[in-house]
Amino acid sequence: MLPSKDHRLNKEFVSPTVNKQAFEPPAVHSNLVKHLDHTAVSQRANLIMAEDTRQDKRASFSAITEHNTNGMARTSAVASSKSGASKKLVIKNFKDRPKLAENYTEDTWLKLRDAVGAIQNSTSIKYNLEELYQAVENLCSYKVSPTLYKQLRQVCEDHVQLTESLDNLSFLKRMNRCWQDHCRQTIMIRSIFLFLDRTYVLQNSLLPSIWDTGLELFRTHIVSDSAVQKRTVDGILEQIELERNGETVDRSLIRSLLGMLSDLQVYKDSFEERFLVETNRLYAAEGQRLTFKGISLNQRTDVCACIPLFEYIFSLFRRKPLISCVEKQLLGEHITAMLQKGLRILLDENRVAELALLYQLFSKVKGGLPTLLQFWRDYIKSFGGEIVCTPEKDKDMVQDLLDFKDKMDNVAQSCFTRSEGFINAMKEAFETFINKRPNKPAELIAKYVDSKLRAGNKEATEEELERILDKIMIIFRFIHGKDVFEAFYKKDLAKRLLVGKSASVDAEKSMLSKLKHECGAAFTSKLEGMFKDMELSKDIMIQFKQYIQNQSEPSNIELTVNILTMGYWPSYIPMEVHLPPEMVKLQEVFKLFYLGKHSGRKLQWQPTLGHAVLKAEFKEGKKELQVSLFQTLVLLMFNEGEEFSMEEIRAATGIEEEELRRTLQSLACGKARVLNKNPRGKDVEDGDRFNFNNDFKHKLFRIKINQIQMKETPFSRLWCPSFPSSTILDAGSRSHRAPERRERLGCTVPTLCYL
C-alpha cells in the first residue's frame, strides 16, 4: 500500500523541474499546456497546504504527549508551561522508504490507459487530471519510467494505425481534421505525462519527447504512406491552381495542411519540388503572354510586385524559392525586351516611383542590374547627343544640359539608391556625348556663364547664382576643350570688365576660384591678371586727374584710360583711325604722363575698345547718346556739314570699310535712327548718303546705340574679338544744328595696352 497521508507529510515534496531545452509543442497549443501545468501545480499546492493544516492540528493534539509513534520527540505543553522552557519540534526522516502495493503499477497504468483512450476518442475522462498527473509522478518516483514510456508510445501508435484508413469524405478536410485532432490529443496526453516528459525523457537524449513522438507516429503511419501523401499533395496543388485561376478556395485549409507538412518535415521532399515545377510552368507562360501582348514596363513591374504577395498565401514556410521562380520567369527571361520597350518612356516622363520599383525588382534577378546599367548609360548618351548635336537647340543647349543633369541625378539618387556603378556610368555617358561636337559646348557654356554674370541679370539672387555656377562647373568637368572655354571666357570677361557690366565682383571672383580649383593656378593666372590690371588702372587715373589739374592749360575733356597687359587680355587687331585734334592732344598728354612714371614701356592704342557719351540737340530736346568710338567719329562729322556719302565718311574717319558699314547701319537702320539714309533700306551700299535726323524721338534721355557685330567665323570668334570697353572721356564738340556753338559731349577714347 501507499503510505498514508500522515506518513507522506514527513516526506519532502519535490516539484518536477523544467529544462528550457526540452521540446515544447507549437505556439498554437502552448496556452493549453500552460493552463494544464498551472492548474496541476496550483491544485497540488492547495493539497499540501491542507495537509500542513492537518499536521498543525495533529501537532497541537500530540503536544500533550511526550513521544509519538513516528519517532517525533515532543515536550509536553503542560510540562513546558510549568518549567517555563521553550517548545521544541523535532522531525526525523523515515527510516525505511514506503513500498508500493503489489498491484499499484498495473492498476495505475490501467487508469492512465483509459484516460489516453478517452482523449483519443474525444470522450470524457473518468478520473481527475490532478490524480492522473500524481499517478505518473508516483510511478516515475519508483523507477517505472522506462516501462511507462514504452507503454504510452505503444498506445499512441495503436491509435494512429487505427486511423490510417480514411473514408470517402472530402479528403483534404478529413486529413486536416485528423491532423488537428492528433495535435490536440498529443498535447492533452503530454500534459498528463508531463512529469515523465520532463524527467525521464529529458534525461535520455536518445528518446524523443512525447510531442516529437506524436509527430513521428503521424508521419510514419499516415503521411509517409504513398497513397495518402500523393492524394494530399495533389489536392493542395489543385486548390492552388483554382486560386490562381480566380476561383475562391479555403485558404485556411491550405495553410493548415502546408503547416502540417512543414511540422512533419516532409514539406520540401513531398510538396515543394512539385509546387515549384508547376509555378515555373505557369509563370513562364504568363511572361510570354505579357511580352506578346506588349504590356508596358511599368505595368509588368506592377504585376511582378504584386504576384509574390499573392503567392505568400500558399507558401508561408519557404518563400525564397517561390519568389525566385516568379522573378525569373516574369523578369529574368525578358530583361532585354522589357528595357527596350519601356525604359525610355519611364525616363522621359520622369516616373520616379516606377523606376525605383524597377531597380528593386531587377536587383533580385541574376544579371538584372548590369543590363539596366547598360541601358541607362545608352539612354543618357542618346538623349544628351540630341541636345548637343542639334544646331537648332544651340540657344538653349546649356540650360537643357543642366536640366537633364539634374533629372538624371534625381533618378540616380531616388531610384537607384545612389549606386556607385550607376553614378559612374552617368558621368561616363555625359563625357561621351558632350564631346561629340568639338568646341561648341565649351563656347556655349562660356557664353552662358557670361549671361549669368553680366549686369542686368535679375533672374537669380546671390545664393541662386552660386548654385547655378556650381552646376555649370559639373558640366564643365566633362568637356575636353577647356582651352576653348578659356578663350571664350576670357573674351567675355574682358568685355564685362571694360564695359563695366559685371553683375558682382564677388560672383566673378567666386567663378574664378572654382576654375582655379578645377583646372589649377596656371589656367586662371591670366584671368587674375585682368582683375589686377583694372585695379591698377583706377589708381593711375586718380594720379592722372591730379596731373591734369596742375597743367597751365587744363583741358575740358575728362579722360579715363584702362591700361591692359597685353599677355593677359585677348588679342585685338590694331586699327588706325583719324581722331579729332582734341582727342589726339589728350592722348599725347596721357602718354607723356604715363611714360614719365614708367619708362621703357610701349603704349598701343586700341580704337576698337573706345566708348563715348555724346550730348546732342534734337527738335524734341537734348539727349545723350551712348555710342562706340567709331560711332562717335561718324556723328561728330555732322557738326561740320549737312550730308555726307559713305565714301566721304570713310575718308574723313579712316575706319575700315566693313567696320564702317556696320557703324552706319547701327546709326541709320537700327531702332535708334539718329541718321537718315538715302535711299532707305536695311543694308548700307556704296553711294548711299546720310544726314542728321533732327526729328529723332525717344522716350529715354540717355540712349544706348549698340554696334552691330560682325558675323564671326570660328577663328575670328576665338582670336579676333571686337567689342567696346568702359573707358570714359568727356570731349567738346559742336552739335549738328548749332555749328557756331560748343557743346560738351561725353565720349570714350581707346583703351591702352603696354608691353
C-alpha positions in Angstrom: 0.0 0.0 0.0 0.9 3.6 -0.4 1.9 5.4 2.8 -0.9 7.2 4.5 -1.3 10.9 4.2 0.0 11.2 7.7 3.2 9.5 6.7 3.5 11.4 3.5 3.5 14.7 5.4 7.0 13.8 6.6 8.3 13.4 3.0 9.8 16.4 1.3 7.7 17.4 -1.8 9.8 17.9 -4.9 8.1 19.6 -7.9 9.1 18.5 -11.4 11.8 20.7 -12.9 11.6 22.1 -16.4 14.5 22.1 -18.7 14.5 25.1 -21.1 15.9 23.0 -23.8 13.0 20.5 -23.7 10.9 20.4 -26.8 7.7 22.4 -26.5 4.7 21.9 -28.7 4.0 24.6 -31.4 2.9 28.0 -30.2 -0.7 27.4 -31.3 -1.0 24.8 -28.5 1.2 26.5 -25.8 -1.7 28.2 -24.0 -3.4 24.9 -23.3 -0.3 23.3 -21.9 0.5 26.3 -19.7 -3.1 26.2 -18.4 -2.9 22.5 -17.5 0.5 22.8 -15.9 -0.6 25.8 -13.9 -3.8 24.0 -12.8 -2.0 20.9 -11.7 0.7 22.7 -9.7 -1.9 25.0 -8.1 -4.1 22.1 -7.0 -1.1 20.2 -5.6 -0.1 23.3 -3.7 -3.6 23.5 -2.2 -3.4 19.8 -1.2 -0.1 20.4 0.6 -1.4 23.4 2.4 -4.4 21.4 3.6 -2.1 18.6 4.8 0.1 21.2 6.5 -3.0 22.5 8.3 -3.9 19.0 9.5 -0.4 18.4 10.6 -0.5 21.6 12.7 -3.7 20.3 14.3 -2.2 16.9 15.0 0.9 18.5 16.3 -1.2 20.5 18.8 -3.1 17.5 19.8 0.1 15.5 20.3 1.8 18.2 22.3 0.4 16.8 25.5 2.3 13.5 25.0 6.0 13.2 25.3 6.5 10.7 22.4 4.5 9.6 19.3 4.7 6.5 17.2 6.5 8.2 14.3 9.6 8.8 16.4 9.0 12.5 16.9 10.0 13.7 20.4 7.8 16.5 21.7 7.9 18.2 25.0 4.6 18.2 26.8 2.8 21.5 26.7 1.8 21.2 30.3 5.3 20.4 31.3 6.7 23.2 29.3 4.4 25.7 30.7 5.3 24.6 34.2 9.0 24.6 33.6 9.0 27.8 31.6 11.1 26.2 28.8 10.6 27.0 25.1 8.7 24.5 22.8 10.7 22.2 20.6 9.6 20.2 17.5 12.0 17.6 16.0 11.2 16.0 12.6 13.1 12.9 11.6 13.2 11.2 8.2 11.6 7.8 7.5 14.0 5.0 8.4 12.6 2.9 5.5 11.1 4.1 2.2 7.4 3.2 1.9 6.8 0.4 -0.5 4.2 0.2 -3.3 1.4 -2.3 -3.2 1.8 -5.3 -5.5 -0.9 -4.2 -8.0 -0.4 -0.5 -7.8 1.7 -0.2 -11.0 -0.8 -2.3 -13.0 -3.9 -0.6 -11.6 -2.4 2.9 -12.2 -1.5 2.1 -15.8 -5.0 0.9 -16.5 -6.3 4.2 -15.3 -3.8 6.1 -17.4 -4.5 4.0 -20.5 -8.3 4.6 -20.1 -7.6 8.3 -19.9 -5.4 8.3 -23.0 -8.1 6.3 -24.8 -10.7 8.8 -23.8 -8.6 11.6 -25.1 -8.0 9.8 -28.4 -11.7 9.1 -28.8 -12.8 12.6 -27.7 -14.8 11.2 -24.8 -14.9 12.4 -21.2 -12.2 11.3 -18.8 -13.3 9.3 -15.7 -10.5 10.5 -13.5 -9.4 13.8 -12.2 -6.4 15.3 -14.2 -4.6 16.1 -11.0 -5.0 12.5 -9.8 -3.6 11.2 -13.2 -0.7 13.6 -13.0 0.1 12.5 -9.4 -0.1 8.9 -10.5 2.5 9.5 -13.3 4.7 11.3 -10.8 4.4 8.3 -8.3 5.4 5.8 -11.0 8.3 7.9 -12.1 9.5 8.2 -8.5 9.6 4.4 -8.1 11.7 3.9 -11.3 8.9 2.8 -13.5 9.6 5.5 -16.2 11.1 3.2 -18.9 8.1 0.9 -18.8 5.6 3.7 -18.6 7.2 5.5 -21.7 7.1 2.3 -23.8 3.5 1.6 -22.8 2.4 5.2 -23.7 4.2 5.0 -27.1 2.5 1.7 -27.9 -0.9 3.0 -27.1 -0.4 6.1 -29.2 1.0 4.0 -32.1 -2.0 1.7 -32.0 -4.4 4.6 -32.2 -2.6 6.2 -35.1 -2.7 2.9 -37.0 -6.4 2.6 -36.5 -7.0 6.0 -38.2 -4.9 5.1 -41.3 -7.9 4.0 -43.4 -9.7 7.1 -44.5 -13.3 7.2 -45.7 -14.6 8.9 -48.8 -15.3 12.3 -47.3 -13.5 15.3 -48.6 -10.0 14.0 -48.4 -8.3 17.3 -47.6 -10.8 18.3 -44.9 -10.6 14.8 -43.4 -6.8 14.9 -43.4 -6.8 18.3 -41.8 -9.3 17.2 -39.2 -7.2 14.2 -38.4 -4.1 16.4 -38.0 -5.8 18.9 -35.8 -7.3 16.1 -33.6 -3.9 14.4 -33.3 -2.2 17.6 -32.2 -4.9 18.3 -29.6 -4.7 14.8 -28.3 -1.0 14.8 -28.1 -1.0 18.0 -26.1 -3.5 16.6 -23.6 -1.6 13.3 -23.3 1.6 15.2 -22.8 0.1 17.4 -20.1 -0.8 14.2 -18.1 2.6 12.7 -18.6 4.4 16.0 -18.3 6.4 14.7 -15.3 7.6 11.7 -17.4 8.5 14.1 -20.3 10.5 16.5 -18.1 12.4 13.9 -16.1 13.0 10.6 -17.7 12.7 11.6 -21.3 14.7 14.8 -20.8 17.5 12.8 -19.2 17.7 10.4 -22.1 18.9 12.3 -25.2 18.2 9.4 -27.5 14.5 9.3 -26.6 12.2 11.8 -28.5 9.8 13.9 -26.4 6.2 13.0 -26.1 5.3 15.7 -28.7 8.0 14.6 -31.1 6.8 11.0 -30.6 3.3 12.1 -31.7 4.7 13.8 -34.8 6.9 10.8 -35.6 3.9 8.4 -35.4 1.7 10.5 -37.5 4.4 10.9 -40.1 5.3 7.2 -40.2 1.8 5.7 -40.3 -0.2 8.3 -42.2 1.7 11.0 -44.2 4.6 8.7 -45.3 2.0 6.4 -46.9 2.5 6.9 -50.7 -1.2 6.9 -51.5 -2.1 9.3 -48.7 0.8 11.6 -49.4 0.0 11.7 -53.2 -3.7 12.5 -52.6 -2.8 15.2 -50.1 -0.2 16.9 -52.3 -2.4 16.6 -55.4 -5.3 18.1 -53.5 -3.3 21.1 -52.3 -1.9 21.8 -55.8 -5.4 21.5 -57.3 -6.6 24.1 -54.8 -3.7 26.4 -55.6 -4.4 26.1 -59.3 -8.1 27.1 -58.7 -7.0 30.1 -56.6 -4.6 31.2 -59.4 -7.4 31.0 -61.9 -9.5 33.4 -59.8 -11.8 30.9 -58.0 -12.4 31.0 -54.3 -10.8 28.3 -52.1 -10.5 27.7 -48.4 -7.2 29.4 -47.8 -7.1 28.4 -44.1 -7.4 24.8 -45.0 -4.4 25.1 -47.4 -2.4 27.0 -44.9 -3.1 24.4 -42.2 -2.1 21.4 -44.4 1.1 23.2 -45.5 1.8 23.8 -41.8 1.3 20.0 -41.3 3.8 19.1 -44.0 6.3 21.6 -42.6 5.9 20.3 -39.0 6.3 16.8 -40.1 9.5 17.8 -42.1 8.2 16.5 -45.4 7.3 19.8 -47.0 10.4 20.1 -49.3 10.5 16.5 -50.4 6.8 15.8 -50.9 5.4 19.2 -51.9 7.9 22.0 -52.7 9.5 20.4 -55.7 6.2 19.7 -57.5 4.9 23.1 -56.5 7.9 24.9 -58.0 7.7 22.9 -61.2 4.0 23.9 -61.6 4.8 27.5 -60.7 7.7 27.7 -63.3 5.3 26.4 -65.9 2.6 28.9 -65.0 4.7 32.0 -64.9 6.8 31.1 -68.0 3.5 31.1 -69.9 2.5 34.3 -68.2 5.8 36.0 -69.1 5.4 35.1 -72.7 1.8 36.4 -72.7 2.9 39.7 -71.3 5.7 40.0 -73.8 3.5 39.1 -76.8 0.7 41.4 -75.6 3.1 44.3 -75.4 2.5 45.1 -71.7 4.4 48.2 -70.8 7.3 48.1 -68.5 5.6 49.9 -65.6 2.5 47.5 -65.9 4.8 44.5 -65.8 6.7 45.8 -62.8 3.3 46.3 -61.0 2.4 42.6 -61.8 5.8 41.4 -60.6 5.5 43.3 -57.3 2.0 42.0 -56.6 2.4 38.3 -57.5 4.9 37.4 -54.8 2.5 38.9 -52.2 -0.3 36.8 -53.7 1.9 33.6 -53.6 2.7 34.1 -49.9 -0.7 32.7 -49.1 0.4 29.3 -50.4 4.0 29.3 -49.1 4.4 30.7 -45.7 7.3 28.5 -44.9 9.7 28.6 -47.9 9.1 31.9 -49.7 12.5 32.5 -51.2 12.4 29.6 -53.9 8.9 30.7 -54.9 9.8 34.3 -55.3 12.9 33.5 -57.2 10.9 31.3 -59.5 8.3 34.1 -60.2 11.0 36.8 -60.7 13.0 34.6 -63.1 10.0 33.8 -65.3 8.5 37.3 -65.4 11.6 39.4 -65.3 14.8 37.4 -65.7 13.8 35.8 -69.0 12.6 39.1 -70.5 15.0 41.8 -69.2 16.3 43.0 -72.6 12.8 43.1 -74.2 11.3 44.9 -71.3 14.0 47.6 -71.2 14.0 48.1 -74.9 10.3 48.8 -74.9 9.8 50.7 -71.6 12.8 52.3 -70.0 13.0 55.3 -72.3 9.3 56.1 -71.6 9.8 55.9 -67.8 12.9 58.1 -68.0 11.4 60.7 -70.4 8.3 61.0 -68.2 10.4 61.0 -65.1 8.3 58.4 -63.4 10.4 58.0 -60.3 8.2 55.6 -58.4 8.1 53.1 -61.3 11.9 53.4 -61.8 12.5 52.8 -58.1 10.4 49.6 -58.3 12.1 48.6 -61.5 15.5 48.9 -59.8 14.3 47.0 -56.7 13.0 44.1 -58.8 15.9 43.9 -61.1 18.3 43.8 -58.2 16.8 40.4 -57.3 17.3 38.9 -60.7 20.6 37.5 -61.9 22.1 39.9 -64.4 19.3 42.4 -63.9 21.3 45.4 -62.6 24.2 45.1 -65.2 21.7 45.1 -68.0 19.8 48.0 -66.5 23.0 49.9 -66.1 23.9 49.4 -69.8 20.5 50.6 -71.0 20.7 53.6 -68.5 24.1 54.6 -70.0 22.9 54.2 -73.6 19.8 56.4 -72.8 21.9 59.2 -71.4 24.2 59.1 -74.5 21.3 59.1 -76.9 19.3 61.9 -75.2 22.3 64.0 -74.5 23.6 63.5 -78.0 20.3 65.0 -79.3 20.8 68.1 -77.2 24.5 68.7 -78.2 24.4 67.7 -81.9 21.3 69.6 -82.9 22.3 73.1 -84.1 18.7 74.4 -83.7 19.0 73.8 -80.0 22.2 75.7 -79.5 20.4 78.6 -77.9 19.1 76.5 -75.1 21.8 73.8 -75.1 23.5 74.7 -71.7 20.2 75.1 -69.9 18.9 71.8 -71.4 22.1 70.1 -70.3 21.8 71.5 -66.7 18.1 70.3 -66.5 19.0 66.9 -67.9 21.8 66.5 -65.4 19.5 67.5 -62.5 17.0 65.0 -63.8 19.5 62.1 -64.0 21.0 63.0 -60.6 17.5 62.7 -59.1 16.9 59.3 -60.7 20.3 58.0 -59.6 19.6 59.3 -56.0 15.9 58.5 -55.6 15.5 55.4 -57.8 18.9 53.7 -57.9 19.9 54.2 -54.3 22.9 56.3 -55.2 24.6 53.2 -56.6 28.2 54.0 -57.3 28.1 52.0 -60.5 25.1 53.9 -61.9 26.7 57.3 -60.9 30.0 56.4 -62.7 28.1 55.2 -65.7 26.2 58.5 -65.8 29.5 60.5 -65.7 31.0 58.4 -68.4 27.9 58.9 -70.6 27.9 62.7 -70.1 31.6 62.9 -71.0 31.0 60.9 -74.1 28.1 62.7 -75.7 29.1 66.3 -74.7 32.3 65.9 -76.7 30.7 64.6 -79.8 30.6 68.1 -81.1 34.0 69.6 -80.5 34.4 73.2 -79.1 30.7 74.2 -79.4 29.6 73.1 -75.9 32.7 74.9 -74.5 31.8 78.1 -76.3 28.1 78.0 -75.3 29.0 77.2 -71.7 31.3 80.3 -71.6 28.5 82.4 -73.1 26.0 81.0 -70.6 28.3 82.0 -67.7 28.6 85.4 -69.3 24.9 85.8 -69.3 24.6 85.0 -65.7 27.5 87.2 -64.5 26.6 90.2 -66.6 25.0 93.3 -65.0 21.2 93.5 -65.5 20.7 89.8 -64.8 17.8 89.8 -62.3 16.9 86.2 -62.6 18.7 84.9 -59.5 19.8 86.0 -56.1 23.4 85.6 -55.0 22.7 82.2 -53.4 20.9 81.0 -56.5 23.7 82.4 -58.7 26.2 80.5 -56.7 24.2 77.2 -57.1 24.0 77.8 -60.9 27.7 78.3 -61.1 28.3 75.0 -59.2 26.1 73.2 -61.6 27.9 74.8 -64.6 31.2 73.5 -63.2 29.8 70.0 -63.1 29.1 70.2 -66.9 32.4 72.0 -67.4 34.3 69.0 -66.0 33.0 66.8 -68.8 34.3 68.9 -71.7 37.7 68.1 -73.2 38.3 71.5 -74.9 38.9 73.5 -71.8 41.3 75.8 -73.7 38.4 76.7 -76.0 36.3 77.6 -72.9 39.2 79.7 -71.6 39.4 81.7 -74.8 35.7 82.5 -74.9 35.5 83.1 -71.1 38.5 85.5 -71.3 36.9 87.4 -74.1 33.5 87.7 -72.3 35.3 88.6 -69.0 37.2 91.4 -70.8 34.0 92.8 -72.1 32.3 92.7 -68.7 35.3 94.4 -67.1 36.0 97.1 -69.7 32.3 98.0 -70.2 31.6 97.8 -66.5 28.8 95.3 -67.0 29.8 92.8 -64.3 26.9 92.0 -62.0 29.1 91.3 -59.0 32.8 91.3 -58.3 32.2 88.6 -55.7 30.5 86.4 -58.2 33.3 87.0 -60.7 35.9 86.0 -58.1 33.8 83.0 -57.0 33.7 81.7 -60.6 37.5 82.3 -60.9 38.1 80.4 -57.7 36.0 77.4 -59.0 38.0 77.4 -62.2 41.3 77.5 -60.3 40.2 74.7 -58.1 39.2 72.6 -61.1 42.0 73.4 -63.6 44.9 74.7 -61.5 46.5 78.1 -60.9 48.1 78.1 -64.5 44.6 78.1 -66.0 43.4 81.2 -64.2 46.7 83.2 -63.9 45.9 85.4 -66.9 42.3 85.9 -65.7 43.6 87.0 -62.3 45.9 89.4 -64.1 43.0 91.0 -65.9 41.4 91.9 -62.5 44.8 93.2 -61.3 45.0 95.5 -64.4 41.6 97.0 -63.7 42.6 97.8 -60.1 45.9 99.4 -61.2 44.2 101.4 -63.9 41.9 103.0 -61.2 44.9 104.1 -59.2 46.7 105.5 -62.3 43.6 107.5 -63.3 43.4 109.2 -59.9 47.0 110.3 -60.4 46.3 111.5 -63.9 43.4 113.7 -62.9 45.7 115.4 -60.4 48.3 115.8 -63.1 45.7 117.4 -65.5 44.6 119.9 -62.8 48.1 121.1 -62.4 48.6 121.9 -66.1 48.7 125.5 -67.2 46.1 124.9 -69.8 43.6 122.4 -68.2 41.5 120.6 -70.7 37.8 120.5 -70.6 37.9 116.8 -71.5 37.7 114.2 -68.8 39.7 111.1 -69.8 39.6 107.6 -68.3 42.0 105.1 -69.6 42.3 101.4 -68.8 45.9 100.1 -69.1 45.9 96.5 -70.0 48.8 94.0 -70.0 48.9 92.5 -73.5 49.7 89.0 -72.3 46.7 88.8 -70.0 44.0 90.1 -72.3 42.6 88.8 -75.6 44.4 89.8 -78.8 42.9 92.8 -80.7 43.6 93.8 -84.3 45.3 97.2 -84.4 43.4 99.8 -86.4 44.4 103.4 -87.3 41.6 106.0 -87.3 41.5 109.8 -87.7 40.7 111.2 -84.3 39.6 114.8 -83.7 42.5 117.2 -82.7 41.2 117.5 -79.1 41.4 113.7 -78.7 44.9 113.5 -80.2 46.2 116.2 -77.9 44.7 114.5 -74.9 46.3 111.2 -75.9 49.7 112.9 -76.1 49.2 114.4 -72.6 48.4 111.0 -71.1 51.4 109.4 -72.9 53.8 112.0 -71.5 52.3 111.5 -68.0 52.4 107.7 -68.1 55.9 107.2 -69.7 57.3 109.7 -67.2 56.3 107.3 -64.4 57.0 104.1 -66.3 59.9 104.5 -68.6 60.8 101.7 -71.1 57.2 100.8 -71.7 55.4 100.9 -75.1 51.8 102.1 -75.4 49.5 100.8 -78.1 46.1 102.4 -78.5 43.1 100.2 -79.3 40.4 102.3 -81.0 38.0 99.3 -81.2 37.6 99.4 -77.5 36.5 103.0 -77.1 33.2 104.4 -76.0 31.7 107.9 -75.7 28.7 109.7 -74.4 27.6 112.4 -76.9 25.2 115.2 -76.0 23.1 116.2 -78.9 20.1 118.5 -79.6 17.0 117.5 -81.5 13.7 119.2 -82.0 12.3 117.2 -79.1 15.1 118.4 -76.9 18.5 117.3 -75.6 19.5 113.7 -75.5 22.6 111.8 -74.5 23.8 109.1 -76.9 26.0 106.2 -75.5 28.0 105.0 -78.5 31.2 103.4 -79.6 34.3 105.4 -80.7 33.6 104.6 -84.4 30.0 105.8 -84.0 31.4 108.9 -82.2 33.7 109.8 -85.1 30.8 109.5 -87.6 28.4 111.6 -85.6 31.0 114.3 -85.0 31.3 114.8 -88.7 27.7 116.2 -88.8 28.9 119.2 -86.8 30.8 120.2 -89.9 28.3 119.5 -92.6 24.7 118.7 -93.6 25.1 115.5 -95.6 27.9 113.0 -96.4 28.3 110.0 -98.6 29.8 106.7 -97.3 33.0 107.4 -99.2 33.3 110.8 -97.7 32.8 109.5 -94.1 35.4 106.7 -94.7 38.0 109.2 -96.0 37.4 111.6 -93.0 37.4 108.9 -90.2 39.8 106.3 -91.6 37.5 103.5 -90.4 37.9 100.2 -92.3 35.1 99.6 -94.9 33.3 96.7 -93.3 33.5 98.2 -89.9 32.2 101.5 -91.3 29.2 99.7 -93.0 28.2 98.2 -89.6 28.6 101.5 -87.9 26.4 103.4 -90.3 23.9 100.6 -90.3 23.6 100.8 -86.5 23.1 104.6 -86.7 20.7 104.8 -89.7 19.0 101.4 -89.9 18.6 100.3 -86.3 15.9 101.1 -83.6 17.5 104.4 -82.7 17.9 106.1 -86.1 19.8 109.4 -85.4 20.9 109.5 -89.1 18.8 109.3 -92.2 19.9 107.1 -95.1 19.1 107.8 -98.7 17.9 105.6 -100.3 16.1 103.8 -97.4 17.0 100.2 -96.7 18.3 97.7 -94.1 21.8 97.4 -95.6 24.4 100.1 -96.4 25.5 100.2 -100.0 28.1 102.2 -102.0 26.7 105.6 -102.9 24.3 105.9 -100.0 24.1 109.3 -98.4 23.5 110.2 -94.8 22.2 113.3 -93.0 21.4 114.2 -89.4 17.8 113.2 -88.2 16.7 116.3 -86.4 13.2 114.7 -85.9 14.6 111.8 -83.8 12.4 111.0 -80.8 12.9 108.6 -77.9 11.3 108.3 -74.5 14.6 107.9 -72.7 17.1 110.7 -72.1 20.2 108.5 -72.4 20.0 106.2 -75.3 22.5 103.3 -75.9 23.1 102.6 -79.6 24.6 99.1 -79.9 27.2 98.5 -82.5 26.2 95.8 -85.0 28.6 92.8 -84.5 30.4 91.1 -87.4 29.3 87.6 -88.3 32.0 85.6 -86.7 33.9 82.7 -88.0 35.3 80.2 -85.5 38.8 81.7 -85.9 37.6 85.3 -85.5 35.4 84.4 -82.5 38.4 82.9 -80.7 41.2 85.2 -81.5 39.9 88.4 -83.1 37.1 89.7 -80.9 35.9 93.3 -81.5 33.7 94.8 -78.8 33.6 98.1 -76.8 35.2 98.7 -73.4 34.4 101.0 -70.5 37.0 103.8 -70.9 35.4 107.3 -70.5 36.3 110.7 -72.0 34.5 114.0 -71.9 35.2 116.0 -75.1 33.9 119.3 -76.6 32.2 119.3 -80.0 29.5 121.2 -81.9 26.1 119.8 -82.4 24.6 119.5 -85.9 22.1 122.3 -85.7 24.4 124.8 -83.8 27.7 124.7 -85.6 28.7 128.0 -84.1 28.1 126.9 -80.5 30.2 124.4 -78.5 28.5 121.6 -76.5 30.1 119.3 -74.0 29.9 115.7 -75.2 30.9 112.7 -73.1 32.9 110.2 -75.2 35.4 107.5 -74.8 38.9 107.0 -76.1 40.7 103.8 -76.9 41.9 101.6 -74.2 45.7 101.3 -73.8 47.9 98.3 -73.7 51.5 98.3 -72.6 54.3 95.8 -73.2 
